[in-house]
Amino acid sequence: RKEVEQDPGPFNVPEGATVAFNCTYSNSASQSFFWYRQDCRKEPKLLMSVYSSGNEDGRFTAQLNRASQYISLLIRDSKLSDSATYLCVVDTGTASKLTFGTGTRLQVTL
Amino acid sequence: GAVVSQHPSWVICKSGTSVKIECRSLDFQATTMFWYRQFPKQSLMLMATSNEGSKATYEQGVEKDKFLINHASLTLSTLTVTSAHPEDSSFYICSESSGSYNEQFFGPGTRLTVL
């Protein structure tokens, strides 16, 4: 089983749509969870950290379910500029190291 | 977030040559930096953890004699790919972990092509 699993997509959605991405992780010792965004041929950029109580940042909402070892990201009112690959990232439980999922690709169209 | 720079942004070299990549933390004194590699359509894979003033810690399967890491100051870590071969062609990215929640901030990456 992969340490971090994501649906690779692509998700093709029209502008204004709501889209949800899911991620599961295998290490029950993980304590830090993140969503990163990666544009084509660029470095990953932190989108948001995911806290136990769930958190929201504008159109983006992240949820964490520790019992099921499951993380989600909801994007409301999708914009063309949201088109990117979204990486689910989890700490390994040791020495600040992170494990990355392969990413879910989102394409927002007119 | 923290500001990290990398140089060069891309490099093309002949097989057998060595390539040095620099990673600088511009606004934070980083005792620890991380080096990743990303092949097309794959996730980032951690290669090694670079520790200021001491030896790097390499992940399983990464040859320490091939990928030389030097972290001589709190703002600079270098990765040297020695005797590069075409299979070393990849996107190399560094990061530092200055976030309070363990988040990492990445440099813009170096695209290496070995002919």
Chai-1 contact restraints between the chains, C-beta under 6 A:
chainA,res_idxA,chainB,res_idxB,connection_type,confidence,min_distance_angstrom,max_distance_angstrom,comment,restraint_id
A,S32,B,Y101,contact,1.0,0.0,6.0,A-B,restraint_1
A,S32,B,N102,contact,1.0,0.0,6.0,A-B,restraint_2
A,F34,B,E103,contact,1.0,0.0,6.0,A-B,restraint_3
A,E43,B,I93,contact,1.0,0.0,6.0,A-B,restraint_4
A,E43,B,F106,contact,1.0,0.0,6.0,A-B,restraint_5
A,E43,B,P108,contact,1.0,0.0,6.0,A-B,restraint_6
A,E43,B,G109,contact,1.0,0.0,6.0,A-B,restraint_7
A,P44,B,F106,contact,1.0,0.0,6.0,A-B,restraint_8
A,L46,B,G1,contact,1.0,0.0,6.0,A-B,restraint_9
A,L46,B,E103,contact,1.0,0.0,6.0,A-B,restraint_10
A,S49,B,Y101,contact,1.0,0.0,6.0,A-B,restraint_11
A,S49,B,E103,contact,1.0,0.0,6.0,A-B,restraint_12
A,D91,B,N102,contact,1.0,0.0,6.0,A-B,restraint_13
A,S96,B,S97,contact,1.0,0.0,6.0,A-B,restraint_14
A,S96,B,N102,contact,1.0,0.0,6.0,A-B,restraint_15
A,F100,B,S43,contact,1.0,0.0,6.0,A-B,restraint_16
A,F100,B,L44,contact,1.0,0.0,6.0,A-B,restraint_17
A,T102,B,S43,contact,1.0,0.0,6.0,A-B,restraint_18
